[in-house]
Each structure stands twice: as C-alpha cells, then as structure tokens.
C-alpha cells in the first residue's frame, strides 16, 4: 500500500509541475541542471517536469543520473546495460501507402466491433462528471490514449443536438482517429530509426528488417527469414542476412540548443536548426529584416545632406510654397 502511495505521489508531483508555465519550469531546470535544460525546449513541459522531478526526488540532476547509467558496464548511447545479452530486433515494416490503408481499415474494424459503445460506456462512467466540473484531463493516464479524446465533441453533444450535427461530429471523430493513428505509426517508425539505426555502437542490438507490404508472401518474406535469424542467434551463429544500416552523421547533435533571435524561437537539434533556417517563416522574417535595414540606411543617408544642398532645398521649397499660395489667391 505504501509503495502504491509513493508511486501516486510521484505521478501527482509531475502533473503538478506540468500545470506551471513551460518557460518558468525551463528556467528553474536551467538553474539545477543546465546540461539537461540546454537539450529540452521550454514547450516540452512533460520532459522538463520529469527532469525537475528526478532532481527533487534524488538530489541528483537528471543529466548526471543518465551519465552514470551510460558509464555502467554494458552501457552505451541507448542508456544503461541491456536486460538480456546478445539480443536482436525484428522490425516489420511496410510501404507507407499500404500501411496507411491498413490503419484506416483497422479503425473501421474497431468501429464495427463496437468501439462507439465502449466509448459511450467509458465516458458515462469515468469522464462525464469531470466534464460537468470542467476538470477533464486528456493529457495524463488512460485519458490520453488514442481513440477516446478524438470523440470528445461527439460524446458530450450526443442527444443534445440534431441528428445531422451528431453525425457530422461522429465523422469528424472517426477521421481524427484515423489521422492520429497514422501519425503515431510514423512516429514509431522514426523512433526505431533514431533509436537504433542512427546510433551504431557495440551495445546497440542489430535490427533485421522484414518487409510486410504484401501479406500474400508472408511465409517466404517474413516467417521463414525471421525463424532463420532467431535460430542463428540461439545457436550463436551469424545470420545469413545482414542487419539494416542507415547513413548517419557522427557530428550531428540531436540535442543542440539554438536560439533564432529573428523568429524569437528556440530550436533543439542540428537537423531541426538546418531545416528552420531554410523554412518559409524564417526566410520571410529574414527578408523583412533586410527590408527594414535597407529603409533605415536610406533614411540615414537622406538625413546626411550637405549644408549647401540643404540651403538650396529650403529655397526651392520656399519658392514652391509661394507659387502655390499665389495660385490659390487668384
């Protein structure tokens, strides 16, 4: 019981921290853990709050905690020692178009299997009271799961609006669920690439890719190669197929800190910084700044007129003014 209360207290502290302003949290982190603060964006409140939580509970900065993990025997770029020796990873991947179609069908199948009834029941039992008290939270716990918050508008208005409006909100929720599911799948693929393929090293497990776009070839393209790879590892042999490799830049820093004064933005990561300075928004700000600088130079040059020219200008201006007054009086 005491262990459960301790876990709940830790979770609550993180939630409590996340309610504060991101920049305030980031400033506090920069005071106790400047190394970690330099790697995190102020908008990433979840990670900033987590780093502050680690320091508050252990008295050790999060960055120092991670350094100690990496320094342990068997540690490496992925963190501390791996739980099991000599592991391998089988990565099933598919063509993006094929994957998107499968994910859309998966959502349709979930709806056919009774997803809406399950959502209505969950909403009635666990979320309706929070909404009535205006304290619903879709950022923590089970409520942040994909497939519930996408139907928020539909669930809170069901039976309170016209059938046409309710049907539109339902379609909106279904489309949102499909989009966020596909987005999450892309995120998972990026995670595999960034976590394993982009960080080669002695402690990084080999990744064997198995192409699953055509499920009619499952046996020869997936099942049999997977069994051969696993059998080779069990017997201590090198598999006949080579693990996947991905070009990487050893000098690239994924957590480097960049401040764009022109756009008033913080950018984390070398690749993100390179993309930012080529982005339309940055180039627009750059063009705007150059135009302002050019106008300022022209204004300065216009004010730096010689005394003789200034005298001639005033005389011409005075003569022109007299002519206009003469015309107006006729």
C-alpha positions in Angstrom: 0.0 0.0 0.0 2.8 2.4 0.9 4.6 1.7 -2.3 1.4 2.5 -4.3 1.0 5.7 -2.4 4.6 6.6 -3.2 4.1 6.0 -6.9 0.9 8.1 -6.8 2.7 10.9 -5.1 5.5 10.9 -7.7 3.0 10.9 -10.5 1.0 13.7 -8.9 4.1 15.8 -8.4 4.9 15.5 -12.1 1.3 16.5 -13.0 1.5 19.4 -10.6 4.7 20.6 -12.2 3.2 20.4 -15.7 0.5 22.9 -14.7 3.1 25.6 -14.4 4.3 27.8 -17.3 6.8 26.0 -19.6 9.3 28.8 -19.6 9.2 29.1 -15.8 9.9 25.4 -15.5 12.7 25.6 -18.0 14.3 28.5 -16.1 14.2 26.5 -12.9 15.7 23.5 -14.6 18.5 25.6 -16.1 19.4 26.5 -12.5 19.7 22.9 -11.2 20.5 21.1 -14.4 21.8 23.4 -17.1 23.0 20.5 -19.3 19.6 18.9 -19.5 17.9 22.3 -19.9 20.1 23.0 -23.0 18.7 19.8 -24.6 15.0 20.5 -23.9 12.6 23.0 -25.4 10.5 25.1 -22.9 7.4 23.9 -24.7 8.3 20.2 -23.9 6.8 20.6 -20.4 6.5 16.8 -19.9 10.2 16.2 -20.2 11.2 19.4 -18.4 8.9 18.4 -15.5 10.3 14.9 -15.5 13.8 16.2 -15.1 12.8 18.5 -12.3 11.0 15.6 -10.6 14.2 13.5 -10.8 16.2 16.2 -9.2 13.7 16.9 -6.4 13.4 13.2 -5.5 17.0 12.1 -5.7 19.0 15.3 -5.3 20.9 14.3 -8.4 20.5 16.1 -11.7 18.8 14.2 -14.5 21.8 14.6 -16.8 24.2 13.2 -14.1 21.8 10.3 -13.5 21.9 9.4 -17.2 25.7 9.8 -17.3 26.0 7.2 -14.6 23.7 4.8 -16.4 25.8 5.2 -19.6 29.0 4.6 -17.7 27.9 1.3 -16.3 29.4 -1.9 -17.8 27.4 -2.7 -20.9 26.0 0.8 -21.1 26.1 2.9 -24.3 24.2 5.5 -26.3 20.8 3.9 -25.6 21.3 4.2 -21.8 22.3 1.6 -19.2 23.1 -2.1 -19.8 20.6 -4.1 -21.8 18.5 -6.5 -19.7 19.3 -9.5 -21.9 22.6 -10.4 -23.5 23.0 -10.8 -27.3 19.6 -9.5 -28.3 18.3 -8.8 -31.8 15.4 -6.8 -33.2 13.0 -7.9 -35.9 11.4 -4.9 -37.4 8.3 -5.5 -39.6 7.8 -2.5 -41.9 5.6 -1.8 -44.9 5.2 0.7 -47.7 3.7 3.9 -46.3 0.7 3.9 -48.6 0.0 0.2 -47.8 0.4 0.9 -44.1 -2.0 3.9 -44.2 -4.7 1.8 -45.9 -4.3 -0.9 -43.2 -4.6 1.6 -40.4 -7.7 3.1 -41.9 -9.2 -0.4 -42.2 -8.2 -1.1 -38.6 -10.2 1.9 -37.4 -13.2 0.8 -39.4 -12.9 -2.7 -38.0 -12.8 -1.3 -34.4 -16.0 0.6 -35.1 -17.7 -2.5 -36.4 -16.6 -4.4 -33.4 -18.3 -1.9 -31.0 -15.8 0.9 -30.4 -18.6 3.5 -30.0 -20.5 1.5 -27.4 -17.3 1.1 -25.4 -16.5 4.9 -25.7 -20.0 5.8 -24.5 -19.8 3.5 -21.5 -16.3 4.8 -20.6 -17.5 8.4 -21.0 -20.5 7.8 -18.8 -18.7 6.0 -16.0 -15.4 8.0 -15.8 -15.5 11.3 -17.8 -18.9 12.8 -17.7 -18.5 14.0 -14.1 -15.2 15.6 -14.8 -16.6 17.5 -17.8 -19.5 18.8 -15.8 -17.0 20.1 -13.2 -14.8 21.4 -16.1 -11.8 19.4 -14.9 -11.4 16.8 -17.6 -7.8 16.0 -18.5 -6.8 14.4 -21.8 -3.0 14.7 -21.1 -2.5 12.1 -18.4 -3.3 8.5 -17.7 -5.7 6.4 -19.7 -7.4 9.6 -21.0 -4.5 10.4 -23.2 -4.9 7.1 -25.1 -5.6 7.3 -28.8 -9.3 6.7 -29.6 -11.1 8.5 -26.8 -10.3 12.2 -26.8 -10.9 12.3 -30.6 -14.6 11.7 -29.9 -14.9 14.4 -27.2 -17.3 16.7 -29.1 -19.4 13.8 -30.3 -19.8 12.3 -26.8 -20.6 15.5 -24.9 -23.3 16.6 -27.5 -24.9 13.2 -28.3 -28.6 13.5 -27.7 -28.3 17.3 -27.3 -28.1 18.3 -30.9 -29.7 17.4 -34.3 -29.0 14.0 -35.8 -27.3 15.8 -38.7 -24.9 17.6 -36.4 -24.2 14.5 -34.3 -23.4 12.5 -37.5 -21.0 15.2 -38.6 -19.2 15.2 -35.3 -19.0 11.4 -35.4 -17.5 11.6 -38.9 -15.1 14.2 -37.6 -14.1 12.0 -34.7 -13.5 9.0 -37.0 -11.4 11.0 -39.3 -9.4 12.4 -36.4 -8.8 8.9 -35.1 -7.5 7.7 -38.4 -5.2 10.6 -38.8 -3.7 10.4 -35.3 -3.3 6.6 -35.7 -1.3 7.1 -38.9 0.7 9.9 -37.3 1.5 7.6 -34.4 2.7 4.8 -36.7 5.0 7.3 -38.4 6.3 8.3 -35.0 7.0 4.7 -34.2 9.0 4.2 -37.4 11.1 7.3 -36.7 11.7 6.0 -33.2 13.2 2.7 -34.5 15.4 4.6 -37.0 16.5 7.2 -34.5 16.9 4.9 -31.5 18.7 2.0 -33.2 19.7 2.6 -36.8 21.1 6.1 -36.3 23.1 5.3 -33.3 25.5 2.5 -34.2 27.7 1.1 -31.4 28.8 -2.1 -29.6 25.8 -2.1 -27.2 23.1 -1.3 -29.9 21.3 -4.5 -30.9 21.2 -5.4 -34.7 17.9 -4.6 -36.5 16.7 -7.1 -39.1 14.1 -5.6 -41.5 11.2 -7.8 -42.7 9.1 -6.2 -45.4 5.4 -6.9 -44.9 3.7 -4.9 -47.7 2.5 -8.0 -49.5 0.9 -10.3 -46.9 0.4 -13.0 -49.6 4.2 -13.5 -49.3 4.2 -13.7 -45.5 5.7 -17.2 -45.3 8.7 -16.6 -47.7 9.2 -12.9 -46.9 8.6 -12.7 -43.1 8.1 -16.0 -41.3 10.9 -18.1 -42.7 13.6 -15.3 -42.6 12.5 -14.5 -39.1 12.9 -18.1 -37.9 16.3 -18.4 -39.6 17.5 -15.2 -37.9 16.3 -16.3 -34.4 17.7 -19.8 -34.9 21.1 -18.4 -35.8 21.1 -16.3 -32.7 20.1 -19.2 -30.5 22.9 -21.3 -31.9 25.4 -18.5 -31.7 25.9 -18.2 -35.4 25.9 -15.1 -37.6 22.6 -14.9 -39.6 22.8 -15.2 -43.4 21.1 -11.9 -43.9 22.8 -8.6 -42.9 21.2 -6.3 -40.3 19.8 -3.0 -41.6 22.1 0.0 -41.7 21.3 3.7 -42.1 23.7 6.6 -43.0 24.4 8.7 -40.0 26.4 11.9 -39.2 28.7 11.3 -36.3 29.0 15.1 -35.7 25.2 15.7 -35.7 23.9 16.7 -32.3 20.2 15.8 -31.8 20.0 17.9 -28.6 22.0 21.0 -29.5 20.5 24.3 -28.5 19.9 27.1 -31.0 18.2 30.5 -30.4 16.8 32.2 -33.5 16.6 35.9 -32.5 15.0 36.7 -35.8 12.0 34.5 -35.2 12.2 34.6 -31.4 12.2 30.8 -31.3 14.3 28.1 -29.5 15.3 25.2 -31.8 16.7 21.9 -30.4 18.9 19.7 -32.7 21.3 20.3 -35.6 18.9 18.9 -38.2 16.0 20.9 -36.9 18.1 24.1 -37.0 19.2 23.4 -40.5 15.5 22.9 -41.5 14.4 26.0 -39.7 16.9 28.4 -41.4 15.5 27.1 -44.7 11.9 27.4 -43.7 9.4 29.8 -45.3 8.7 31.5 -41.9 12.4 32.2 -41.2 13.1 33.4 -44.8 10.1 35.7 -44.5 11.5 37.2 -41.3 14.9 37.5 -42.9 13.5 39.3 -45.9 11.5 41.6 -43.6 14.6 42.4 -41.6 16.7 43.2 -44.6 14.0 45.5 -45.9 13.8 47.3 -42.6 17.6 47.6 -42.5 17.6 49.0 -46.1 15.0 51.6 -45.2 17.0 52.6 -42.2 20.1 53.1 -44.3 18.2 55.2 -46.9 16.7 57.3 -44.1 20.2 57.9 -42.6 21.6 58.8 -46.0 18.7 61.2 -46.6 19.4 63.0 -43.4 23.1 63.4 -44.1 22.7 66.2 -46.7 25.4 68.9 -47.1 24.7 72.4 -45.9 24.7 73.9 -49.4 22.3 71.2 -50.7 20.1 71.8 -47.6 20.0 75.5 -48.3 19.1 75.0 -51.9 16.4 72.6 -50.9 14.9 75.1 -48.5 15.0 77.9 -51.1 13.2 75.7 -53.7 10.7 74.6 -51.1 10.0 78.2 -50.1 9.7 79.2 -53.8 7.3 76.4 -54.5 5.2 77.2 -51.4 4.9 80.9 -52.6 3.8 79.8 -56.1 1.1 77.6 -54.5 -0.1 80.4 -52.3 -0.2 82.8 -55.3 -2.3 80.3 -57.3 -4.7 79.8 -54.5 -5.2 83.6 -54.2 -6.1 84.2 -57.9 
